Amino acid sequence: MRFARTLIVLLLLSAAAGVTAQEASRPQSAEPVRLADLQAEAERKHPSIQAAARMVDAKRARVPQARSLPDPTLGVGWMGNITPFDVQNGDPSSYRAVTAMQELPYPGKLRLRGEVVQKEADAEQWNVEAARRRVRAEVAIAFYGLWATDKALTITERNKELLEKFSRIAEEKYKVGSGVQQDVLRSHVEVTRLLQRITVLEQQRRTFEAQLNSLLLRPMSSAIGPTADVEKSLLPYTLDELLDRAVASAPEIRQQEEMIEQSRVAINLAQREYYPDFNVAYMFQQRPAMPDMHGFTFGIKIPVFYRGKQRKAVEEATSTLAGAQQLRESIRTTLFFQVKEQFLAARASEELLALYSKGIVPQSSLALESALVSYQTGELDFLSVITNFVTVLDYEIAYYQELASYQKALARLEETTGLEFTAPAGAGEVRKP
């Protein structure tokens, strides 16, 4: 009897190991999967990043088009016989001619048109950075979810084995008359509950695998190996520092600032449209029995309809500028909320992690030890011991889930601020597009 109770104590105490201790991992035949490797692969392959980059190329290809002169016009003609290029001999009004004409915009218009398109291309570049950050954050969130699930599976499977041993001991005690059938049945119920939990966790793991495979453009059936262990990252910035960094580097704000500059250039261009464009033309004529003739013409476009064209174009550009400025403020307000939300979530998770590791888990472990002692002396029933055992198990899993939540909040902050909290020291700077 003493041997059986001693074995029970050893089994349960081993299951109530501290939450910060290293867990026994399942057999691993592959190298642990690291977050940095997955993010690098996603950056290389994800179609949203590639599509954004191609759009930038398309916008930049428009710049030389906008700066180029209009295509010249070349014409040929004749007057005389109906036969092409056939003149009437002896008729001085008959001729055949070649003409060339070129339109010349007012000085400065082509430069401003090129600047408008260039600013649009510069704004489009920030879509690449936004897509890159978004993909990295999504990969990180899926990775941390997968890691927390792996931890929960490891802990649950280990404790299932302990409970199975405990169940066999309870059966042996019942057979020799020193135990009750209720203890045996209760142990079987708890083992079944852990089996149910393992089934749910395995389904969650497959879901996270599918999410990562989707982000990495891998087949949905591809297996992702065990995840590398995660260390708690630091959050060395205040909320105000994060807000300032977000305003300075958020792709949405930087893009909108480029659009504001584009609108200012567009106003200058619209005002320049009040000035007329020019055109020049050259003509060469051949006439029968008369010398060849050369002719030049110079034309000017007079903006007589400026009230309905140029003036409205200026109003359009001015309204576009005002709208872009208001949109920037709207984006800034939303960004402030997102940064504060994730910052508060990270700080709350940080407090909960300290509470788990320094308070809840040690206290629940002590409660389990006390329950075991009382069980040995007959002052406490088997059901209370099992309850304490399950409580320690739940808190241990909750710790890793909270750590995953903390890392996910940092991943979202990385997306909005451009900082890399998991990068080596000195690497947490904003990446320029």
MOKA-V736363 format. One record per residue. N is the residue number from 0. SS is DSSP state (alpha for helix, beta for strand, coil for the rest). PHI is phi in radians with two decimals (* if undefined). Layout:
# MOKA-V736363
((N | SS | PHI) (N | SS | PHI))
This chain:
# MOKA-V736363
((0 | coil | *) (1 | alpha | -1.08) (2 | alpha | -1.07) (3 | alpha | -1.11) (4 | alpha | -1.19) (5 | alpha | -1.11) (6 | alpha | -1.11) (7 | alpha | -1.06) (8 | alpha | -1.07) (9 | alpha | -1.12) (10 | alpha | -1.11) (11 | alpha | -1.25) (12 | alpha | -1.16) (13 | alpha | -1.16) (14 | alpha | -1.30) (15 | coil | -1.70) (16 | coil | -1.08) (17 | coil | -1.03) (18 | coil | -1.23) (19 | coil | -1.61) (20 | coil | -1.30) (21 | coil | -1.22) (22 | coil | -1.58) (23 | coil | -1.21) (24 | coil | -1.55) (25 | coil | -1.25) (26 | coil | -0.96) (27 | coil | -2.12) (28 | coil | -1.75) (29 | coil | -2.14) (30 | coil | -1.15) (31 | coil | -1.01) (32 | beta | -1.41) (33 | coil | -1.87) (34 | alpha | -1.08) (35 | alpha | -1.04) (36 | alpha | -1.16) (37 | alpha | -1.15) (38 | alpha | -1.14) (39 | alpha | -1.11) (40 | alpha | -1.14) (41 | alpha | -1.13) (42 | alpha | -1.09) (43 | alpha | -1.28) (44 | alpha | -1.99) (45 | coil | -1.16) (46 | alpha | -1.14) (47 | alpha | -1.16) (48 | alpha | -1.22) (49 | alpha | -1.11) (50 | alpha | -1.12) (51 | alpha | -1.10) (52 | alpha | -1.14) (53 | alpha | -1.17) (54 | alpha | -1.14) (55 | alpha | -1.10) (56 | alpha | -1.03) (57 | alpha | -1.13) (58 | alpha | -1.15) (59 | alpha | -1.18) (60 | alpha | -1.18) (61 | alpha | -1.42) (62 | alpha | -1.09) (63 | alpha | -1.09) (64 | alpha | -1.13) (65 | alpha | -1.21) (66 | alpha | -1.52) (67 | coil | -1.48) (68 | coil | -1.18) (69 | coil | -1.05) (70 | coil | -1.11) (71 | coil | -1.22) (72 | beta | -1.96) (73 | beta | -2.02) (74 | beta | -2.37) (75 | beta | -2.29) (76 | beta | -2.87) (77 | beta | -2.70) (78 | beta | -2.45) (79 | coil | 2.70) (80 | coil | -1.26) (81 | coil | -1.25) (82 | coil | -1.16) (83 | coil | -0.95) (84 | coil | 1.08) (85 | coil | -1.75) (86 | coil | -1.74) (87 | coil | -1.71) (88 | coil | -1.10) (89 | coil | 1.45) (90 | coil | -1.85) (91 | coil | -1.16) (92 | coil | -1.45) (93 | coil | -1.46) (94 | beta | -2.81) (95 | beta | -2.25) (96 | beta | -2.51) (97 | beta | -2.20) (98 | beta | -2.21) (99 | beta | -2.40) (100 | beta | -2.35) (101 | beta | -2.30) (102 | beta | -1.56) (103 | beta | -2.14) (104 | coil | -1.09) (105 | coil | -1.03) (106 | coil | -0.91) (107 | coil | 1.77) (108 | alpha | -1.18) (109 | alpha | -1.11) (110 | alpha | -1.07) (111 | alpha | -1.17) (112 | alpha | -1.10) (113 | alpha | -1.13) (114 | alpha | -1.15) (115 | alpha | -1.04) (116 | alpha | -1.23) (117 | alpha | -1.12) (118 | alpha | -1.11) (119 | alpha | -1.13) (120 | alpha | -1.16) (121 | alpha | -1.10) (122 | alpha | -1.17) (123 | alpha | -1.12) (124 | alpha | -1.04) (125 | alpha | -1.25) (126 | alpha | -1.16) (127 | alpha | -1.13) (128 | alpha | -1.13) (129 | alpha | -1.10) (130 | alpha | -1.13) (131 | alpha | -1.09) (132 | alpha | -1.15) (133 | alpha | -1.11) (134 | alpha | -1.14) (135 | alpha | -1.07) (136 | alpha | -1.16) (137 | alpha | -1.12) (138 | alpha | -1.12) (139 | alpha | -1.11) (140 | alpha | -1.12) (141 | alpha | -1.13) (142 | alpha | -1.11) (143 | alpha | -1.15) (144 | alpha | -1.12) (145 | alpha | -1.14) (146 | alpha | -1.10) (147 | alpha | -1.10) (148 | alpha | -1.16) (149 | alpha | -1.06) (150 | alpha | -1.09) (151 | alpha | -1.11) (152 | alpha | -1.11) (153 | alpha | -1.05) (154 | alpha | -1.15) (155 | alpha | -1.15) (156 | alpha | -1.13) (157 | alpha | -1.09) (158 | alpha | -1.25) (159 | alpha | -1.10) (160 | alpha | -1.08) (161 | alpha | -1.16) (162 | alpha | -1.17) (163 | alpha | -1.10) (164 | alpha | -1.14) (165 | alpha | -1.09) (166 | alpha | -1.11) (167 | alpha | -1.15) (168 | alpha | -1.15) (169 | alpha | -1.10) (170 | alpha | -1.13) (171 | alpha | -1.11) (172 | alpha | -1.11) (173 | alpha | -1.17) (174 | alpha | -1.14) (175 | coil | -1.57) (176 | coil | 1.53) (177 | coil | -1.71) (178 | coil | -2.25) (179 | coil | -2.09) (180 | alpha | -1.13) (181 | alpha | -1.04) (182 | alpha | -1.11) (183 | alpha | -1.12) (184 | alpha | -1.11) (185 | alpha | -1.11) (186 | alpha | -1.13) (187 | alpha | -1.13) (188 | alpha | -1.09) (189 | alpha | -1.17) (190 | alpha | -1.10) (191 | alpha | -1.12) (192 | alpha | -1.10) (193 | alpha | -1.20) (194 | alpha | -1.08) (195 | alpha | -1.11) (196 | alpha | -1.11) (197 | alpha | -1.10) (198 | alpha | -1.06) (199 | alpha | -1.12) (200 | alpha | -1.13) (201 | alpha | -1.13) (202 | alpha | -1.15) (203 | alpha | -1.10) (204 | alpha | -1.10) (205 | alpha | -1.10) (206 | alpha | -1.14) (207 | alpha | -1.14) (208 | alpha | -1.04) (209 | alpha | -1.10) (210 | alpha | -1.11) (211 | alpha | -1.15) (212 | alpha | -1.06) (213 | alpha | -1.14) (214 | alpha | -1.21) (215 | alpha | -1.68) (216 | coil | 1.01) (217 | coil | -1.73) (218 | coil | -1.02) (219 | coil | -1.06) (220 | coil | -1.49) (221 | coil | -1.14) (222 | coil | -1.54) (223 | coil | -1.90) (224 | coil | -1.19) (225 | coil | -1.08) (226 | beta | -1.45) (227 | coil | -1.15) (228 | coil | -1.15) (229 | coil | -1.93) (230 | coil | -1.76) (231 | coil | -1.15) (232 | coil | -1.39) (233 | coil | -1.62) (234 | coil | -2.14) (235 | coil | -1.52) (236 | coil | -2.02) (237 | coil | -1.42) (238 | alpha | -1.09) (239 | alpha | -1.11) (240 | alpha | -1.13) (241 | alpha | -1.17) (242 | alpha | -1.12) (243 | alpha | -1.10) (244 | alpha | -1.16) (245 | alpha | -1.14) (246 | alpha | -1.11) (247 | alpha | -1.32) (248 | alpha | -2.22) (249 | coil | -1.05) (250 | alpha | -1.00) (251 | alpha | -1.12) (252 | alpha | -1.26) (253 | alpha | -1.09) (254 | alpha | -1.12) (255 | alpha | -1.17) (256 | alpha | -1.13) (257 | alpha | -1.13) (258 | alpha | -1.19) (259 | alpha | -1.14) (260 | alpha | -1.10) (261 | alpha | -1.07) (262 | alpha | -1.14) (263 | alpha | -1.14) (264 | alpha | -1.13) (265 | alpha | -1.11) (266 | alpha | -1.13) (267 | alpha | -1.05) (268 | alpha | -1.14) (269 | alpha | -1.10) (270 | alpha | -1.20) (271 | alpha | -1.20) (272 | coil | -1.19) (273 | coil | -1.14) (274 | coil | -1.48) (275 | coil | -1.35) (276 | coil | -1.59) (277 | beta | -2.14) (278 | beta | -2.60) (279 | beta | -2.20) (280 | beta | -2.50) (281 | beta | -2.25) (282 | beta | -2.32) (283 | beta | -2.08) (284 | beta | -2.13) (285 | beta | -1.98) (286 | beta | -2.19) (287 | coil | -1.17) (288 | coil | 1.02) (289 | coil | -2.42) (290 | coil | -1.12) (291 | coil | -1.13) (292 | beta | -2.16) (293 | beta | -2.11) (294 | beta | -2.36) (295 | beta | -2.26) (296 | beta | -2.32) (297 | beta | -2.30) (298 | beta | -2.15) (299 | beta | -2.45) (300 | coil | -1.51) (301 | coil | -1.77) (302 | coil | -1.32) (303 | coil | -1.27) (304 | coil | -1.79) (305 | coil | -1.10) (306 | coil | -1.15) (307 | coil | -1.68) (308 | coil | -2.06) (309 | alpha | -1.09) (310 | alpha | -1.13) (311 | alpha | -1.19) (312 | alpha | -1.13) (313 | alpha | -1.15) (314 | alpha | -1.09) (315 | alpha | -1.07) (316 | alpha | -1.14) (317 | alpha | -1.16) (318 | alpha | -1.15) (319 | alpha | -1.09) (320 | alpha | -1.09) (321 | alpha | -1.10) (322 | alpha | -1.12) (323 | alpha | -1.12) (324 | alpha | -1.17) (325 | alpha | -1.16) (326 | alpha | -1.13) (327 | alpha | -1.08) (328 | alpha | -1.16) (329 | alpha | -1.12) (330 | alpha | -1.12) (331 | alpha | -1.08) (332 | alpha | -1.10) (333 | alpha | -1.10) (334 | alpha | -1.12) (335 | alpha | -1.01) (336 | alpha | -1.10) (337 | alpha | -1.10) (338 | alpha | -1.13) (339 | alpha | -1.14) (340 | alpha | -1.05) (341 | alpha | -1.25) (342 | alpha | -1.11) (343 | alpha | -1.14) (344 | alpha | -1.11) (345 | alpha | -1.14) (346 | alpha | -1.15) (347 | alpha | -1.13) (348 | alpha | -1.11) (349 | alpha | -1.09) (350 | alpha | -1.15) (351 | alpha | -1.16) (352 | alpha | -1.08) (353 | alpha | -1.12) (354 | alpha | -1.16) (355 | alpha | -1.13) (356 | alpha | -1.32) (357 | alpha | -1.83) (358 | alpha | -2.24) (359 | alpha | -1.13) (360 | alpha | -1.18) (361 | alpha | -1.02) (362 | alpha | -1.17) (363 | alpha | -1.18) (364 | alpha | -1.15) (365 | alpha | -1.12) (366 | alpha | -1.11) (367 | alpha | -1.16) (368 | alpha | -1.07) (369 | alpha | -1.12) (370 | alpha | -1.12) (371 | alpha | -1.13) (372 | alpha | -1.11) (373 | alpha | -1.14) (374 | alpha | -1.16) (375 | alpha | -1.13) (376 | coil | -1.51) (377 | coil | 1.47) (378 | coil | -1.52) (379 | coil | -2.38) (380 | coil | -1.49) (381 | alpha | -1.12) (382 | alpha | -1.05) (383 | alpha | -1.16) (384 | alpha | -1.12) (385 | alpha | -1.07) (386 | alpha | -1.05) (387 | alpha | -1.13) (388 | alpha | -1.08) (389 | alpha | -1.15) (390 | alpha | -1.08) (391 | alpha | -1.08) (392 | alpha | -1.04) (393 | alpha | -1.09) (394 | alpha | -1.17) (395 | alpha | -1.11) (396 | alpha | -1.16) (397 | alpha | -1.07) (398 | alpha | -1.05) (399 | alpha | -1.21) (400 | alpha | -1.13) (401 | alpha | -1.21) (402 | alpha | -1.12) (403 | alpha | -1.11) (404 | alpha | -1.10) (405 | alpha | -1.08) (406 | alpha | -1.15) (407 | alpha | -1.14) (408 | alpha | -1.10) (409 | alpha | -1.16) (410 | alpha | -1.09) (411 | alpha | -1.18) (412 | alpha | -1.17) (413 | alpha | -1.05) (414 | alpha | -1.12) (415 | alpha | -1.53) (416 | alpha | -1.82) (417 | coil | 1.45) (418 | coil | -1.37) (419 | coil | -2.12) (420 | coil | -1.25) (421 | coil | -1.68) (422 | coil | -1.42) (423 | coil | -1.03) (424 | coil | -1.01) (425 | coil | 1.52) (426 | coil | -1.73) (427 | coil | -1.47) (428 | coil | -1.92) (429 | coil | -1.21) (430 | coil | -1.57) (431 | coil | -1.36) (432 | coil | -1.32))
